[in-house]
């Protein structure tokens, strides 16, 4: 399944959709029911996506990207280039260089390279939790060895304490728990969850494993988000308050 197909199907809930409803049911309604979503294409998202492609699907680079060598994205030269490549993601020379620089940091971590072997990149699975269809698209999954890898590029330092706060801030624990649950439903196996974290600030790669506490905390968020979703769809009221009772002390990760 292509990424576009995966993200365009909003009839099955993803981790980003669950995070949205957990934060604000009204915002979930605006984006996913009223159809007012906006796809961001900020430079850092483009560079992060390019880094993912280099690491996980390098064979897609020529098909998905075009590289503009001109200095400024305006004028006849830019217009002609854009018209010839408007079906691709266009990167400037500095964006291309930064994406390749970020991806190269993994070369210093053979453990991370080994984790991206023997499995499947950008792999989609489906499940059902509390009677609600759910889905996940793993950056990398090794079914035989029972683990899932999420590659993260961050503007922050990749050290343990900073990343623990990032897990809390962006709900990475929810994603980890959801992915492991769906993978378990699909295969009958238990899965570990790892983050391969690339710091754009430090140009280093670190690896963290979600602890059982983190997965349990994330599973609680999944349950609460699905409860809100079911309550809102049943009542037609999208103003329910979410419970901010998740203890940050449960955000434990293990350095690999």
C-alpha positions as CSV (number, residue, x, y, z in Angstrom):
1,X,0.0,0.0,0.0
2,X,1.4,3.4,-1.0
3,X,1.8,6.1,1.7
4,X,-0.8,8.3,-0.1
5,X,-3.4,5.5,-0.1
6,X,-2.7,4.8,3.6
7,X,-3.0,8.4,4.7
8,X,-6.0,9.2,2.5
9,X,-8.2,6.5,4.0
10,X,-9.7,8.0,7.1
11,X,-12.3,5.3,7.6
12,X,-9.7,3.3,9.6
13,X,-8.1,5.1,12.5
14,X,-4.3,5.6,12.6
15,X,-2.1,6.7,15.5
16,X,-2.1,10.3,14.3
17,X,-5.9,10.3,14.3
18,X,-6.0,8.9,17.8
19,X,-3.6,11.5,19.0
20,X,-5.7,14.2,17.5
21,X,-8.9,13.1,19.1
22,X,-7.2,12.6,22.4
23,X,-6.0,16.2,22.2
24,X,-9.2,17.7,20.9
25,X,-12.3,15.9,19.6
26,X,-13.5,19.1,18.0
27,X,-10.2,19.3,16.1
28,X,-10.6,15.7,15.0
29,X,-14.0,16.5,13.6
30,X,-12.7,19.5,11.8
31,X,-9.8,17.6,10.1
32,X,-11.2,14.1,9.5
33,X,-15.0,14.6,9.3
34,X,-15.3,18.1,7.9
35,X,-12.3,17.5,5.6
36,X,-10.4,20.6,6.6
37,X,-7.0,18.9,6.9
38,X,-3.9,20.7,5.5
39,X,-0.9,18.8,4.5
40,X,2.2,20.6,5.6
41,X,5.3,20.7,3.3
42,X,7.7,22.7,5.5
43,X,11.3,22.3,4.6
44,X,12.1,20.2,7.7
45,X,9.3,17.8,6.9
46,X,10.6,17.4,3.3
47,X,14.1,16.8,4.6
48,X,12.9,14.3,7.2
49,X,10.8,12.4,4.6
50,X,13.8,12.3,2.2
51,X,16.0,10.9,5.1
52,X,13.4,8.2,5.6
53,X,13.4,7.3,2.0
54,X,17.2,7.1,1.8
55,X,17.2,4.7,4.8
56,X,14.1,2.7,4.2
57,X,13.2,2.8,0.5
58,X,16.3,4.0,-1.4
59,X,15.0,2.5,-4.6
60,X,12.2,5.1,-4.6
61,X,14.4,8.2,-4.6
62,X,14.6,8.5,-8.4
63,X,10.8,8.0,-8.7
64,X,9.7,10.3,-5.9
65,X,12.2,13.1,-5.8
66,X,13.6,15.8,-8.1
67,X,16.6,17.9,-7.2
68,X,16.8,21.5,-8.2
69,X,20.3,22.9,-8.6
70,X,19.2,26.5,-9.1
71,X,19.8,29.1,-6.4
72,X,16.3,30.6,-6.1
73,X,12.9,28.9,-6.6
74,X,11.6,31.6,-9.0
75,X,12.0,32.7,-12.5
76,X,11.8,30.8,-15.8
77,X,14.4,28.2,-14.9
78,X,12.5,27.3,-11.7
79,X,9.1,27.4,-13.5
80,X,10.3,25.0,-16.2
81,X,11.8,22.6,-13.7
82,X,8.6,22.6,-11.6
83,X,6.4,21.9,-14.5
84,X,8.6,19.0,-15.5
85,X,8.6,17.5,-12.0
86,X,5.4,18.6,-10.4
87,X,4.4,15.0,-9.6
88,X,7.6,14.7,-7.4
89,X,8.9,16.2,-4.2
90,X,11.4,18.8,-5.2
91,X,14.4,19.5,-3.0
92,X,16.9,22.2,-3.3
93,X,20.6,21.4,-3.3
94,X,21.0,22.4,0.4
95,X,17.9,20.3,1.3
96,X,19.3,17.3,-0.5
97,X,22.7,17.7,1.2
98,X,21.1,17.9,4.6
99,X,18.9,14.9,4.1
100,X,21.9,12.8,3.0
101,X,23.9,14.1,5.9
102,X,21.2,13.0,8.4
103,X,20.9,9.6,6.8
104,X,24.7,9.1,6.9
105,X,24.6,9.3,10.7
106,X,23.3,5.8,10.9
107,X,26.5,4.5,9.4
108,X,28.1,5.2,12.8
109,X,25.7,2.8,14.5
110,X,26.0,-0.7,13.1
111,X,23.3,-1.8,15.5
112,X,20.8,0.5,13.8
113,X,21.9,-0.7,10.4
114,X,21.4,-4.3,11.5
115,X,17.9,-3.5,12.7
116,X,16.9,-2.5,9.2
117,X,17.7,-5.9,7.8
118,X,15.6,-9.0,7.3
119,X,12.2,-7.4,7.5
120,X,9.9,-5.0,5.7
121,X,10.0,-1.2,5.2
122,X,6.9,1.0,5.3
123,X,4.7,-2.0,6.1
124,X,1.0,-1.6,6.7
125,X,-1.1,-3.7,9.0
126,X,-4.7,-3.5,10.2
127,X,-6.4,-4.5,13.4
128,X,-9.5,-3.9,15.6
129,X,-9.5,-2.5,19.1
130,X,-12.7,-2.0,21.1
131,X,-14.7,-2.7,18.0
132,X,-13.0,0.1,16.0
133,X,-10.9,-0.6,12.9
134,X,-7.3,0.7,13.3
135,X,-4.2,0.7,11.2
136,X,-0.5,1.2,11.4
137,X,2.3,1.8,8.9
138,X,5.6,0.7,10.4
139,X,8.8,2.4,9.2
140,X,10.4,-1.1,9.6
141,X,9.1,-4.4,11.0
142,X,11.0,-7.7,11.4
143,X,8.3,-10.3,11.9
144,X,10.6,-13.2,12.4
145,X,12.5,-11.5,15.2
146,X,9.5,-9.7,16.6
147,X,10.4,-6.0,16.6
148,X,9.3,-2.7,15.0
149,X,11.5,0.3,14.3
150,X,10.4,3.9,14.1
151,X,13.0,6.2,12.5
152,X,12.8,9.7,13.9
153,X,14.6,12.9,12.8
154,X,14.6,15.6,15.4
155,X,15.9,19.1,15.7
156,X,16.6,18.4,19.4
157,X,19.7,16.6,20.9
158,X,19.1,12.8,20.8
159,X,20.2,12.2,24.4
160,X,18.0,10.1,26.7
161,X,16.4,12.8,28.8
162,X,15.5,15.0,25.9
163,X,14.0,12.1,24.0
164,X,12.0,11.0,27.0
165,X,10.3,14.4,27.0
166,X,9.8,14.1,23.2
167,X,8.0,10.8,23.7
168,X,5.7,12.5,26.1
169,X,5.2,15.7,24.0
170,X,4.4,14.0,20.7
171,X,2.6,10.8,22.0
172,X,5.2,8.4,20.7
173,X,4.1,6.0,23.4
174,X,0.6,5.8,21.9
175,X,2.0,5.0,18.5
176,X,4.3,2.3,19.9
177,X,1.5,0.6,21.8
178,X,-0.9,0.7,18.9
179,X,1.7,-0.7,16.5
180,X,2.7,-3.5,18.8
181,X,-1.0,-4.4,19.4
182,X,-1.9,-4.5,15.7
183,X,1.2,-6.5,14.8
184,X,0.3,-9.0,17.6
185,X,-3.2,-9.3,16.2
186,X,-1.9,-9.8,12.7
187,X,0.8,-12.4,13.5
188,X,0.0,-13.8,17.0
189,X,3.5,-12.7,18.1
190,X,4.6,-10.2,20.8
191,X,6.7,-7.3,19.5
192,X,9.3,-5.0,20.9
193,X,9.4,-1.4,19.8
194,X,12.5,0.7,19.0
195,X,13.2,4.3,18.0
196,X,16.2,5.1,15.9
197,X,16.7,8.8,16.6
198,X,18.7,11.0,14.3
199,X,19.5,14.4,15.8
200,X,19.8,17.1,13.1
201,X,21.5,19.3,15.7
202,X,24.2,16.9,16.8
203,X,24.3,14.7,13.7
204,X,24.3,11.6,15.8
205,X,22.1,8.5,15.8
206,X,20.8,6.9,19.1
207,X,18.6,3.9,19.6
208,X,16.0,3.6,22.3
209,X,13.7,0.7,23.3
210,X,10.2,1.4,24.6
211,X,9.9,-0.1,28.1
212,X,6.9,-2.1,29.3
213,X,5.9,1.0,31.3
214,X,5.9,3.2,28.2
215,X,3.9,0.6,26.2
216,X,1.4,0.3,29.0
217,X,1.1,4.1,29.2
218,X,0.6,4.3,25.5
219,X,-2.0,1.5,25.6
220,X,-4.0,3.6,28.1
221,X,-3.9,6.5,25.7
222,X,-5.1,4.3,22.9
223,X,-8.0,3.0,25.0
224,X,-9.0,6.6,26.1
225,X,-8.8,7.9,22.6
226,X,-11.0,5.1,21.3
227,X,-13.5,5.7,24.1
228,X,-13.7,9.4,23.1
229,X,-14.1,8.4,19.5
230,X,-16.9,6.0,20.2
231,X,-18.6,8.4,22.6
232,X,-18.4,11.3,20.1
233,X,-19.7,9.3,17.1
234,X,-22.6,7.9,19.2
235,X,-23.7,11.3,20.5
236,X,-22.7,13.5,17.6
237,X,-21.1,15.8,20.2
238,X,-17.4,16.5,19.6
239,X,-16.6,18.6,22.7
240,X,-15.8,16.0,25.2
241,X,-12.9,16.8,27.5
242,X,-9.9,14.5,27.6
243,X,-8.3,13.4,30.8
244,X,-4.8,14.7,31.4
245,X,-3.9,12.1,33.9
246,X,-0.9,10.4,32.3
247,X,2.1,10.5,34.7
248,X,5.3,11.6,33.0
249,X,7.2,9.3,35.3
250,X,5.9,6.4,33.3
251,X,7.9,7.6,30.2
252,X,10.8,5.2,30.6
253,X,13.0,4.2,27.7
254,X,16.0,2.0,27.5
255,X,19.2,3.1,25.8
256,X,20.5,0.6,23.2
